[in-house]
Amino acid sequence: MDLLNMDARMLRTLLAAAFLAAGGLTACTTPPASTLAGETGRGAAPLPHSRLLMREVDEQNLPASTRLTDAAGQPLSLLEPPFLVTADVRSVALDTDAYTGTPVLNVQLTEEAGARMLAATEARVGKRIAFTVGDRVLTVATIRGPFGKALQVNGLEDLEDAQQMYAEITGQHR
């Protein structure tokens, strides 16, 4: 397909996905079919107490920010309130990245949350965000373009780590 003939929104979505993938978070409209452990591709609803959150990284270290540690052990300040919470997530599926073969979590949002995510990411283009489960930072990425209905979370150490995280989020073991 000739890039010059693509509609601007499609091109923007493709570019956003490419840039987010480099940062550990991939935007997508529909998660790809899952391939791990017999997953059906639909995933499972998160447990209400799993505390899935997406927050903007506080580059100024404001006193009211939430302080966590990233995967490399570095301190990370996150702005409150989160713009994505557990109740916004319709399902989580365990999968593998088609390009790297590494484990990922495909996250499908509710319709209402998809619209809010689109607005939230439009307002945060160029800013860093963190996806957390409980007090664990799974990934930090820079938003290169707006996205909505679904996303893919990278940054899991290996298949065992991914399965443990999936079980913590959904209560299901794969």
C-alpha positions in Angstrom: 0.0 0.0 0.0 1.3 3.4 -0.9 1.8 5.5 2.3 0.9 8.7 0.4 -2.6 7.3 -0.3 -3.2 6.1 3.3 -5.6 8.2 5.2 -3.9 10.4 7.8 -5.6 8.8 10.8 -4.5 5.3 9.8 -1.0 6.5 9.2 -1.0 8.3 12.6 -2.2 5.1 14.3 0.5 2.9 12.6 3.2 5.4 13.6 1.9 5.6 17.2 2.0 1.8 17.4 5.5 1.6 16.1 6.8 4.2 18.5 5.0 2.8 21.5 6.3 -0.7 20.7 9.8 0.6 21.2 8.9 1.8 24.6 7.1 -1.3 25.9 3.5 -0.4 25.2 1.8 -1.0 21.9 -1.4 0.7 20.8 -3.8 -1.4 18.8 -7.5 -1.5 18.0 -7.9 -5.2 18.4 -5.5 -7.5 20.1 -4.0 -10.2 17.9 -5.1 -13.8 18.5 -3.4 -15.2 21.6 -1.0 -18.1 21.2 0.1 -19.0 24.8 -1.3 -21.9 26.9 -4.5 -22.4 24.9 -5.7 -18.9 25.4 -8.8 -18.2 23.3 -7.8 -14.6 22.4 -10.7 -13.2 24.4 -8.8 -13.2 27.6 -10.3 -12.9 31.1 -11.7 -10.0 33.1 -9.3 -8.6 35.7 -10.0 -9.2 39.4 -11.3 -6.0 41.0 -8.5 -5.9 43.5 -5.7 -6.4 40.9 -5.0 -2.6 40.7 -4.2 -2.1 37.1 -3.3 1.6 36.6 -1.9 3.8 33.9 -0.5 7.1 35.0 1.6 9.9 33.6 5.2 10.0 34.8 5.9 13.0 36.9 9.1 14.5 35.5 9.2 17.2 38.2 8.9 14.9 41.2 6.1 16.8 42.8 5.5 16.0 46.5 2.0 14.6 45.9 3.2 12.0 43.3 3.1 8.3 43.9 6.7 6.9 44.2 7.5 3.5 42.8 10.5 1.7 41.4 10.8 0.8 37.7 12.0 -2.5 36.4 15.7 -1.3 36.5 15.4 -0.4 40.2 15.2 3.4 39.5 12.8 5.6 41.4 9.8 6.7 39.4 7.2 9.4 40.3 3.7 9.0 38.9 1.0 11.7 38.8 -2.4 11.0 40.3 -5.1 10.4 39.5 -4.5 7.5 37.0 -6.2 7.8 33.7 -6.8 4.1 33.4 -8.0 1.9 36.3 -9.0 -1.8 36.7 -12.7 -1.1 36.1 -11.8 0.3 32.6 -10.4 -3.1 31.5 -12.7 -5.5 29.8 -10.2 -8.3 29.5 -6.5 -9.3 29.7 -5.0 -12.0 27.5 -1.6 -13.7 27.7 0.1 -13.7 24.3 3.5 -13.5 22.6 4.8 -10.6 20.6 4.7 -11.6 16.9 8.0 -9.9 16.2 10.1 -10.7 19.3 8.5 -13.8 20.6 8.5 -12.3 24.1 5.4 -12.6 26.4 2.9 -9.7 26.4 -0.4 -8.9 27.9 -3.2 -7.8 25.5 -5.5 -5.4 27.3 -9.0 -4.7 25.9 -10.8 -1.7 27.3 -14.5 -1.1 27.8 -16.2 1.1 25.2 -16.4 4.0 27.7 -12.8 3.6 28.7 -11.7 3.4 25.1 -13.1 6.9 24.4 -11.5 8.3 27.6 -8.1 6.6 26.7 -8.2 8.3 23.3 -8.8 11.7 24.9 -6.1 11.0 27.6 -3.5 9.9 25.1 -4.3 12.8 22.7 -3.6 15.1 25.7 -0.3 13.3 26.6 1.4 12.9 23.2 5.2 13.2 23.9 4.8 12.4 27.6 5.9 9.3 29.4 3.3 7.0 31.0 3.6 4.0 33.2 1.5 0.8 33.3 1.4 -0.7 36.8 -0.1 -3.7 38.5 -0.2 -3.2 42.2 3.1 -1.6 43.1 5.0 -3.1 40.2 5.8 -1.0 37.1 5.4 -3.3 34.1 6.4 -0.8 31.5 7.1 2.9 30.9 6.5 4.3 27.4 6.4 7.6 25.6 3.1 8.3 23.9 3.8 9.1 20.3 0.1 9.3 19.2 -3.4 8.8 20.6 -4.9 5.3 21.0 -8.1 3.9 22.5 -9.8 0.5 22.7 -6.8 -1.8 23.3 -3.1 -1.9 24.1 -0.4 -4.4 24.4 2.0 -4.4 27.5 5.5 -5.6 27.1 8.2 -5.6 29.7 7.6 -9.0 31.2 10.8 -10.8 32.1 9.9 -14.2 30.7 7.0 -16.7 30.2 7.0 -17.6 33.9 6.8 -14.0 34.9 4.1 -13.3 32.4 2.0 -16.3 33.6 2.4 -15.1 37.2 1.3 -11.6 36.3 -1.6 -12.9 34.3 -2.7 -15.0 37.3 -2.3 -12.0 39.7 -4.5 -9.9 37.4 -7.2 -12.4 36.4 -7.0 -15.1 39.1 -6.6 -17.7 36.3 -3.5 -19.8 35.8 -2.2 -20.6 32.3 
